Amino acid sequence: MIERRDIEKYFTELTWIQEKDLRKKVIDVWKTAADRGGWNQLQEIPFTLLFEGSGLLVDHTKRITKLAWNVVNTRSENLNKDYLIAGALLHDVGKLLEYEMRAGKIVKSAYGEKTRHPAAGAQLAEECNLPKEVIHIIAAHSHEGDTMNRTPEAIIVHHCDFIDFEIKKRK
């Protein structure tokens, strides 16, 4: 079972969230997802099942969060850094429900066959009472968000995610 301290240990970027209640809720979402998905370690979850050698979800999440942090710190617009970092840390949390370990191999779960991770993650975030702005970032980060009017924070996470995906896919 994954504990809160494990989540805090892996995601040191949580400290970039100034609002302590929001930081706690981000951890709550990861913990809820890990418990429901039956995961014992965050390090066993791959970034993607779409290609071999994608690396770990936690490493991808950290890269996206760092990319988003760098982008927001170069912008002059009044962007909500707490919401941006929370959304970056949670953008793929739904993969803990979309994937499962079966016969020693990680595959798409029955739940994941019907519900992709942006929707699953947004639902988890809503259950854990995250702000609607953070829920929007999670829901809009992938292709599902192409028909949405993304907020600036959601645009940043979306593009950072696809930068990492496209580079990883080429290796």
LUMKOLMI-640957 format. One record per residue (C-alpha): residue number from 1; x, y, z. Coordinates in nm, 4 decimals, padded with zeros to 6 digits. Example, Ala and Ser with C-alpha at 12.3 -4.5 7.8 and 13.67 -1.06 7.14 Angstrom:
% LUMKOLMI-640957
SITE nr u v w
SITE 1 01.2300 -00.4500 00.7800 $
SITE 2 01.3670 -00.1060 00.7140 $
END
This chain:
% LUMKOLMI-640957
SITE nr u v w
SITE 1 00.0000 00.0000 00.0000 $
SITE 2 00.1244 00.3460 -00.0887 $
SITE 3 00.1379 00.5833 00.2068 $
SITE 4 00.1090 00.9624 00.2139 $
SITE 5 00.4766 00.9893 00.3098 $
SITE 6 00.5672 00.7926 -00.0067 $
SITE 7 00.3806 01.0450 -00.2196 $
SITE 8 00.5510 01.3369 -00.0424 $
SITE 9 00.8888 01.1667 -00.0881 $
SITE 10 00.8464 01.1119 -00.4633 $
SITE 11 00.6932 01.4486 -00.5377 $
SITE 12 00.9160 01.7033 -00.3650 $
SITE 13 00.7581 01.9558 -00.6053 $
SITE 14 00.4580 01.9558 -00.3706 $
SITE 15 00.6476 02.2156 -00.1686 $
SITE 16 00.6036 02.4580 -00.4590 $
SITE 17 00.2323 02.4730 -00.3724 $
SITE 18 00.2028 02.7574 -00.1203 $
SITE 19 -00.1542 02.6810 -00.0097 $
SITE 20 -00.1170 02.3989 00.2448 $
SITE 21 -00.4754 02.2776 00.2078 $
SITE 22 -00.4325 02.2419 -00.1682 $
SITE 23 -00.1035 02.0558 -00.1166 $
SITE 24 -00.2821 01.8146 00.1208 $
SITE 25 -00.5629 01.7603 -00.1302 $
SITE 26 -00.3138 01.6793 -00.4088 $
SITE 27 -00.1685 01.4089 -00.1832 $
SITE 28 -00.5226 01.2896 -00.1042 $
SITE 29 -00.5953 01.2416 -00.4760 $
SITE 30 -00.2777 01.0360 -00.5296 $
SITE 31 -00.3521 00.8273 -00.2190 $
SITE 32 -00.7133 00.7670 -00.3235 $
SITE 33 -00.6064 00.6678 -00.6752 $
SITE 34 -00.3361 00.4320 -00.5456 $
SITE 35 -00.5758 00.2665 -00.3018 $
SITE 36 -00.8541 00.2213 -00.5583 $
SITE 37 -00.6123 00.0988 -00.8219 $
SITE 38 -00.4552 -00.1484 -00.5798 $
SITE 39 -00.1008 -00.0187 -00.6312 $
SITE 40 00.1736 -00.1034 -00.3827 $
SITE 41 00.4462 00.1195 -00.5248 $
SITE 42 00.4429 00.4288 -00.7393 $
SITE 43 00.7614 00.3080 -00.9106 $
SITE 44 00.5816 00.0150 -01.0758 $
SITE 45 00.3491 00.2315 -01.2859 $
SITE 46 00.4669 00.3136 -01.6389 $
SITE 47 00.4268 00.6552 -01.7979 $
SITE 48 00.2353 00.5062 -02.0908 $
SITE 49 00.1371 00.1709 -02.2396 $
SITE 50 00.1482 00.3123 -02.5933 $
SITE 51 00.5150 00.2248 -02.6478 $
SITE 52 00.7881 00.0206 -02.4780 $
SITE 53 01.0457 00.1874 -02.2589 $
SITE 54 00.8352 00.4889 -02.1698 $
SITE 55 00.9775 00.5058 -01.8204 $
SITE 56 00.7902 00.5638 -01.4980 $
SITE 57 00.4783 00.7709 -01.4419 $
SITE 58 00.6352 00.9408 -01.1391 $
SITE 59 00.9346 01.0547 -01.3459 $
SITE 60 00.7077 01.1837 -01.6236 $
SITE 61 00.4954 01.3682 -01.3672 $
SITE 62 00.8032 01.5311 -01.2166 $
SITE 63 00.9286 01.6372 -01.5623 $
SITE 64 00.5930 01.7935 -01.6522 $
SITE 65 00.5753 01.9753 -01.3195 $
SITE 66 00.9282 02.1124 -01.3622 $
SITE 67 00.8584 02.2173 -01.7227 $
SITE 68 00.5362 02.3908 -01.6149 $
SITE 69 00.7199 02.5620 -01.3268 $
SITE 70 00.9811 02.6951 -01.5670 $
SITE 71 00.7176 02.8189 -01.8106 $
SITE 72 00.5071 02.9945 -01.5470 $
SITE 73 00.8150 03.1650 -01.4049 $
SITE 74 00.8996 03.3164 -01.7453 $
SITE 75 00.5503 03.4565 -01.8072 $
SITE 76 00.4357 03.8056 -01.7093 $
SITE 77 00.0652 03.7153 -01.6972 $
SITE 78 -00.1063 03.6751 -01.3633 $
SITE 79 -00.1161 03.2932 -01.3541 $
SITE 80 -00.2098 03.0843 -01.0529 $
SITE 81 00.1091 02.8932 -00.9730 $
SITE 82 -00.0553 02.6780 -00.7053 $
SITE 83 -00.3261 02.5594 -00.9440 $
SITE 84 -00.0711 02.5045 -01.2203 $
SITE 85 00.1570 02.2899 -01.0014 $
SITE 86 -00.1378 02.0965 -00.8547 $
SITE 87 -00.2681 02.0305 -01.2069 $
SITE 88 00.0744 01.9260 -01.3336 $
SITE 89 00.1223 01.6874 -01.0403 $
SITE 90 -00.2233 01.5375 -01.0961 $
SITE 91 -00.2586 01.5444 -01.4747 $
SITE 92 -00.1984 01.1678 -01.5115 $
SITE 93 -00.3175 01.0443 -01.1704 $
SITE 94 -00.6127 00.8753 -01.3443 $
SITE 95 -00.3664 00.6238 -01.4908 $
SITE 96 -00.3686 00.4531 -01.1518 $
SITE 97 -00.7252 00.3519 -01.2390 $
SITE 98 -00.6743 00.3158 -01.6145 $
SITE 99 -00.3950 00.0588 -01.5640 $
SITE 100 -00.3694 -00.2526 -01.3517 $
SITE 101 -00.1238 -00.5282 -01.2751 $
SITE 102 -00.2458 -00.8566 -01.4236 $
SITE 103 -00.0377 -01.1762 -01.4199 $
SITE 104 00.2765 -00.9757 -01.3472 $
SITE 105 00.2207 -00.7354 -01.6367 $
SITE 106 00.0736 -00.3853 -01.6407 $
SITE 107 -00.2192 -00.3628 -01.8789 $
SITE 108 -00.5262 -00.1497 -01.9362 $
SITE 109 -00.7874 -00.2226 -01.6700 $
SITE 110 -01.1525 -00.2985 -01.7390 $
SITE 111 -01.2254 00.0500 -01.6014 $
SITE 112 -00.9585 00.1948 -01.8312 $
SITE 113 -01.1198 00.0314 -02.1333 $
SITE 114 -01.4194 00.2601 -02.0750 $
SITE 115 -01.2710 00.5663 -01.9058 $
SITE 116 -00.9461 00.7392 -01.9990 $
SITE 117 -00.7184 00.8889 -01.7370 $
SITE 118 -00.8124 01.2586 -01.7880 $
SITE 119 -01.1742 01.1842 -01.6939 $
SITE 120 -01.0754 00.9447 -01.4151 $
SITE 121 -00.8280 01.1949 -01.2699 $
SITE 122 -01.0730 01.4837 -01.2885 $
SITE 123 -01.3352 01.2739 -01.1106 $
SITE 124 -01.0880 01.1810 -00.8341 $
SITE 125 -00.9898 01.5459 -00.7925 $
SITE 126 -01.3538 01.6474 -00.7697 $
SITE 127 -01.4180 01.3802 -00.5049 $
SITE 128 -01.1256 01.5176 -00.3039 $
SITE 129 -01.2653 01.8721 -00.3302 $
SITE 130 -00.9935 02.0303 -00.5387 $
SITE 131 -01.0712 02.3667 -00.6978 $
SITE 132 -01.2569 02.3537 -01.0281 $
SITE 133 -00.9581 02.5222 -01.1937 $
SITE 134 -00.7329 02.2270 -01.1043 $
SITE 135 -00.9982 01.9763 -01.2120 $
SITE 136 -01.0116 02.1588 -01.5468 $
SITE 137 -00.6334 02.1254 -01.5939 $
SITE 138 -00.6553 01.7486 -01.5382 $
SITE 139 -00.9583 01.7043 -01.7647 $
SITE 140 -00.8157 01.9238 -02.0423 $
SITE 141 -00.4522 01.8095 -02.0496 $
SITE 142 -00.4881 01.5495 -02.3251 $
SITE 143 -00.6833 01.5222 -02.6501 $
SITE 144 -01.0099 01.5310 -02.4541 $
SITE 145 -00.9377 01.8977 -02.3900 $
SITE 146 -00.9067 01.9897 -02.7576 $
SITE 147 -01.2713 02.0989 -02.7684 $
SITE 148 -01.2519 02.2832 -02.4346 $
SITE 149 -01.1648 02.6457 -02.3771 $
SITE 150 -00.8445 02.5709 -02.1844 $
SITE 151 -00.7289 02.8145 -01.9181 $
SITE 152 -00.3726 02.9457 -01.9518 $
SITE 153 -00.2633 02.7026 -01.6787 $
SITE 154 -00.4260 02.4127 -01.8670 $
SITE 155 -00.2537 02.5210 -02.1892 $
SITE 156 00.0831 02.5068 -02.0145 $
SITE 157 00.0277 02.1565 -01.8725 $
SITE 158 -00.1129 02.0323 -02.2045 $
SITE 159 00.1906 02.1452 -02.4024 $
SITE 160 00.4441 02.0339 -02.1416 $
SITE 161 00.2811 01.6889 -02.1407 $
SITE 162 00.3032 01.6551 -02.5179 $
SITE 163 00.6620 01.7810 -02.5273 $
SITE 164 00.7595 01.4973 -02.2956 $
SITE 165 00.5424 01.2381 -02.4742 $
SITE 166 00.6811 01.3191 -02.8182 $
SITE 167 01.0445 01.3137 -02.7025 $
SITE 168 01.0023 00.9874 -02.5062 $
SITE 169 00.8250 00.8235 -02.7992 $
SITE 170 01.1272 00.8822 -03.0264 $
SITE 171 01.3793 00.7017 -02.8057 $
END
